[in-house]
Amino acid sequence: MPIQDREAAAYGLIEIRGRKVGNASRKGEILEVLGLPEDVHYRVRWEDGHESVFYPGGDTRVRTTAAIAAEPGVAEVVDVLRGWRVEFDVLPHRRTTSAEAEADVLGILPQATAKTVVARLDGQCVRAVIPASTRLSLTKLGDTLGGHPQLLTETELDGAYPTFELGAVPPFGGPAGDRVVIDRSLLEFDYVVLEAGSHDASVRIGAHDLVSVTNALVADIAV
């Protein structure tokens, strides 16, 4: 398993809003639910890495794993994978805005964390899946598919994948008909972790199952 020996699959996320305007919120991952329903509290790992037993107050926002999995983008990813009857995990985590940060917060190698980069070729979207530690080579992608692909702009991404958060497009779900190309190096790992349509949830899936679900072409497309 690529996940290190830690409780990456948290029960959910917790956020305490700043009590004054301009104060940053405090965020953490729920590792354990404690107490009775009328006096629930949590064991939490906070953003700075320390853990505590936390009793929520009125400023606390709690999002359970079930609630995160029910959000539209994540739910679509879950539905696709359940339809294929493959094994997978939904991993809630504090919000990240890059695949490298996602790897760090989950405690996994960046090479085993995939990011999806979307290009357009001959009017069709191509989802290129590469390790978080690399960049997409448009030249290699063009050589693989035959043509001259161009990256989608943020505006084009938002229009093409409205269900998913900008920058968190997964390689499955969303509009049908996209071509998918997976970098060959990802198949060196048993499992791959990638964003599940949201910046605070990831999905872990077998590397070869990822190829099957996406009907992907496997090629060397990263630098």
N, C-alpha and C positions, 0 to 999 in steps of 0.2 A: 504494500500500500504506500502511496506517495506521501500521505499525510504523516507528519511526524507524530511522536508519542505525546499527544496533547488532545484536549477535548475540542476539536475544531467544529464539530457538529453541535453547536450550542442549542439551548432550548429556545433562544430568541435574542432579541436586542433590547437594550434599555437606554433611555436618554433622559437626562435631567436638563430642563431648559434653564438658561441663565436668568437669575432673579432680577437683574438690572439690564437696561438697554445697553447693548454692546458687549455684554458678558458672553463668553463662549459657553455652549452647552457641554455637558459631560456625558460621554457615551461609553457603553460597555457591552459585553456579551454575557448572557445568562447561562451559567454552567450547571446550575442546579436550582430546582424550585423547592423551597423549604416551607414548613409550617402548615397549618390548616387553611382551608379556603377562606375562612373569615380573618385570618391573620397571615396571609401569604407574604413571604420574603424570599430573597434570592442570594445565591452565591454568584458573584459577578467578577469577571475579568475586565478591568477598565483599560482605556486606550493606552495608558502608560505602562501596562503590563502587570500592575499589582492586582491582587484579588481581595475582596471583602464580602462580608455578609451584609446585604443592603435591604433596608426597610423602605419601601416606596412612599412618597408623599404626593401632594397635589400637583407638583410640578413634574412628576415622573410620567414618561410615556413608555409603555411596555408593548412590544410587538413580538408575539410568540412565533415559533417556527411555522405553526399551522397558518397563522395570519399572513406571514410573508409568502408562504406557498400559495395562498389564495389570491394574491395580487395579480392583476391581469396578465402582465408579461411573464411572470414566473409560472402562473397557472397554465399558460399556453405551452411553455416548455415542458412542464410536468405532464400535461395531457399527451403531447407528442411522444414522449419517452414511454409513458405507460401504454400507449397504443402499440409500441414496438415490443413491449414485454421484455425490456432489458433492465438490468439492475442499475440503480443510480442513487445518489444521495443529494439532497438539497442542503446546502451549507449556508446558514445565515451568518453574516459577519458585519462588523461596523463598516460604514460606508467608505468605499474606495473609488478613486477615479482613474486608476490605471491598473493594468494587469500585474505590473511589478508590485504595486501596493497590495493588491489582492493576494498575491503569493505570500507576501510578508505577513499579512494579518492572519492568514490560514496556516502559516508555518510550513509551507511546502517549497520545493525548488521551483524557481521561475521557469526552468526548462520543462517542468511538468504542468505548468499553467498555460493554457492556450488563450489567445486573443483572436477575435474575428475582425478582419479588415475587409471592407466592402469596396469593390471596384465595379466598373461598368465596362462591358465589352460587347460591341455590336448591339447595343440597346438592351442587354440583359445584365442583371446584377450577378456578380460572382462573389461568394463569401470565401475568403482565403483565411484558413486557420493555421496560425503559426505560434511557436513558443513565445511566451511573454518577454523572454530575454533577447528576442531578435526583431528585425524589421522585415517587412514584406519587400521583395524585389519585384517591381513591376515588369522588369525585363524578363526575369525567370518565369513569372506568371504568363506573360505574353508568349514566350517560347513554348510553354506547356500547352496553352490553349490555341495558339495561333492568332495573333492580332496585337493590338496596342491598347491594353486596358488603362483606364483612368480612375483614380480614387474618387469616390463620391464626396461631395461637400457636406457640411453639417446640415444645411438646409435640405439637400437631397436625401440624406440619411433619415432625417426626421419625417419627411414625406413618405419615404419607402417603407419605414418600419415604425408606424405610430404606436404600436403596442409596447415596444421596447424603449428603455431609456437610451438617450443619445450616448453613444460610446459603449453600450453594453449589449449590442446585437449578438445573439448566439448563432451558431451555424445551422440551427433547425428552428422550425416555427416561423410564423410570419408568412409573407407571400409565397405561394408555391411557384416552382419553376426556376428558382435560383440555382446556379451551378455552384458546387462546393469543391474546393481544392484544399487538401490537408497536407501540411509539410511532413515529409517522411520521418523527420527526427522525432515527432510525437509518438510514433509507433514503437519507439524504444522503451516506452513506459507502459506498465500494465493499465494504469488509470490516468486520465487527464481531467484537470479541473478548469472550468471556464465559466464566465459570467452567464447567469440565467435570465438575461433580459432586464436585470436590475443591478445597480451598483452596490446593493447590500445583500445580495444572495448569489451563490455560485452553485454549480452542479458538478458532481464528480461522476464520471462514466468511464467504462472500459474503453481503451483506445480503439480497439477493433470494433466494438459496438458503435462508437462514434462514426467510423467509416461506413458501417452498414446503415445506420439511421439516416445519414446524409447522402448516401449513394455517392460518396466523394471519390474524386480522382486523387491519388496519392503521388506527390511529386516533390522535388526540391525547389521550394519557392521563397525561402527565407535567407537573410544575410545577417 
